[in-house]
Amino acid sequence: MAKICLCLTGKTLARDLEILAKYRKYADIAELRVDCLEPDERLMIRRFPEQAGLPVILTIRRKADGGFYSGGEGARINLLSRGLAFAEADRRRNFAYVDIEEDLNVPSLEEAARTFGTRIIRSCHDINGAEGNLAEKIQSLCHAGDEMAKMAVTPRSLADVIRIVQAAGETADIEKVVLGMGRFGMITRILAERIGSRLSYASPSGEKDIPPAAPGQIDVRELAELYRFREIGLSTKIYGVTGYPLTVSDSPRFFNAVFAMENTNAVYVPVPADSAASLVSLAEELGFSGLSVTVPYKEAILPMLAHRSAETVAIGACNTIVNSGGLWTGFNTDARGFSDSLLDFSGLKNLKRRRVTIIGAGGAARAVAFEIHRLGGRALILNRTVVRARDLASVYKFRWGGLDSQGLAAMGNYSDIIINTTPAGMEGSAERDPLPSYVFHGREQVMDLVYRPEVTPLLQRALAAGCRIKNGRDMLIRQACFQYAAFMGKELSGQLVSRVVF
């Protein structure tokens, strides 16, 4: 069973012990990153395993391998030897593992480790990519049969992640740690057990003085509790949310909370993707049961589907895909999630005699336009790329325009309800307000599908002018309930939904 390794990157041993005490229940093993310690502290590492009270990996990572150690190799070898010196018969007082890079050949060091039961992790790190034949790399790492191989590479695309997963499968007979660093590699950390990796390295993200030991490491508490890492096995169903850059999504918190309360053997993971084709290939490689699809793939995913729901065909966008016997079926739950939320917000039963401005012309806007038309409303669609606004508006005989002075002037006749469907204003977005020049009058009802932050710059201005406002969190929950029904083949209990805190 894969284990969680807590990386200790404090400047002092005392601070590392504090961190270990605080997060001990989430970790199975700790890694003492000696390269992060102050120079004087490095001389006192020998007693750390006994003080830690759980198995500890001794690691001194060089800068070239993504670490912080900048001294010479001779001095580094001396530090490793110091950590292994004066070993005791009670192995719990010794380092359980020592991480030795593939190019470091010091027979005396290896002999000292083996003599007193310290196991060697033979590692390689590529902080720049994931080049070459990865399976051959894993196979070539171990110098002896009692060593554990560790390959950490940096996938630059989802295609690289697929290669990592395939390499892990091709070396199923080798005891190893295999992981992808950075944003794309996150899934290899959460699904370590599924790809045959013995350890998943994690850091405590809430500690300002404790830097992550490597790019893409997940918070140790999230790994243990949110993703229920220790419960993931070969029979666990895998779901997830995909998009790019996927910097903001609360869907994992919602679905994993539901799965935990139901005691359902399933996990929901984030999958940043650089193409729809690679996404589907990875999902099939890992046996995903379903995925939530976000920006920018709600339209690009359509050619990958064997079947599409009637709403998906009519809207021309898909935000939910389900794997049925190896074939993908697409659904659109944005539409009903949006309209149910809008009607609740507005207090209306329909949108007859209401004029609406829709900002954006992407996948979410397609679902919004479909529902505005279904409910009898008239709309103006404004988008930076005017041709996309025109193409979407033509389907429903709506008006259209650009995000310019002419478009803003046209809003005067379409301002009963204003709906932003773009990522503008989202945490991490370079664009803060999709309508910076529009002057609110206080009579508009304004809905922003962004939900983090809770009040976007657009909503702040509308609220200050006296408008009623609503963010996208309620829509997120409503459409997620419809997604759950598509994933699980049953409706989600409203009572259970009310208990979800995320």
C-alpha positions, 0 to 999 in steps of 0.5 A: 500500500502506498504511503504518505511521506511528509517532507521536512524542510525547516531550517532547524531540527527543532522546527522540523520536529514541531512540524512533524508533531503537528502533522503526524497523523497524516504521515506514514513516513517523514523525509528529513531534507538536510539540504534545507537545514542551517549549516550548524544544524546539519551536524546534529542529524544523527539523533533525529530518527529517534526523536521523530518516532516514525520511519525517516528518509535521510536526504541531502538534495543537490541544487542540480536535482531540485534541492538546496544543497550547494556544497561540494560532493565530498562534504555532502558524502560526509554529511550522509555518513554522519547521519548513518554513523554509530548505528544502533541495534534498535533500527527505530533509532536509525534512518529507515532510508537514505536517498542516494542519487543514481550517479553517487557511487560510494560503496562504503556509504552503501555498506554502512546503510545495509549493515544496520538496515537502512534501505537505499532509495536510488533516485533520479530527478529531472527538473526540466522535463521527462525525456527518454525511455522512462521504463528503461530509466526505472529499470536501470536505477537500482544497483542491487536487488534490495534497493528501491528505485525513485524516478521524479520527472517534470511532465510538460504536457499530459502526454508526458503524464501518460508516459509516466503512467505507462512506464510505471505499468511496464515496471510493475515488478520493480519496487519503486517511487514514480512521480511527476513534479509540477502542475501536470504531475499532481495526479501521479501523487494522488493516485500513487497506489494505482500506478504502483508507486510506494510513496507520495511526498507531501508538504504542509502548505500552511507553514510560511517558513516550510517551503514545498520540497518539490514543485507540485507537492500537495498539502499533506492534510489534503492528501490524507483527508480530502483525497482519502489517499490511504483508502485508494485502491485498485477497485476505487472509482476515479472521477475528476475535473479537467481544464486549463490552467485549472487554478481554481476549482472547488469541485474536488472538495464537493465531490470528495466530501460527498463520497466520504459521507456516503462511504463510497469507494471513489475519489475525485481529482484535479486534472490540468490538461493541455488538450482534449485528446490527451485528456481522454487518453489519460482517462482511459489509461487510468480507468476514469469513470467520469470527468467534469469538463471546464474552460477551455474544453467544453466544446473541444471535448465533443469530437471525443464522445461516442454519445451526447445527450440531447441538451449537449447536442442542442447547446453545442457544449459539454461539461460532463463525460461518463465512461460507459464500457469504454465509450464516452457519453457527454452531458451538459449540467451547466444549463439546468444548474444555471437556470435553477440558480437564476430563477431562485435569485430573481424570484421569477418563473420564467424570463418573458419580457426580460432582457439579458446581457450575456458576457462571453461566448464560450462553453458556459455562455452556450449553456446560459444562452440556451436557458435564456431562450428556453425561458422566454428571455431576449438577450444581447451577447457581448464578447471580445472576439465578436465573431463568436458572439455573432455565431452564438447569437444567431442560433437564438436570434439574439443581438450581439456585439463586442466589449466596446463602446457600441456593445456597452451602448446596446446594453441600455436595452438589455440590462434587466439581468447581466450575466458574466460567463467569462473567467474575468475576476477569478482568483489568478486571472489577469483580467479583473472586470469584464465590463470596466466601463459600464456604469451600473444604475442600481436596477440591474440584477447581476450574476457572475458565474465566478465563485472565487472570490465570493465578490468579484470586482464586477459584483463589487461595483454592482453592489456599490451601485445598489444592484442585487448580485449573485456569484456562481457558487449556487450554480456550481452546487446545483450543476454538481448535483446533476453531475453526480446523477450522471456519474452515479446513476442516482440522485444526490440527497438534498439532505446530504448536500446541505451537510457538505461544507467546502 
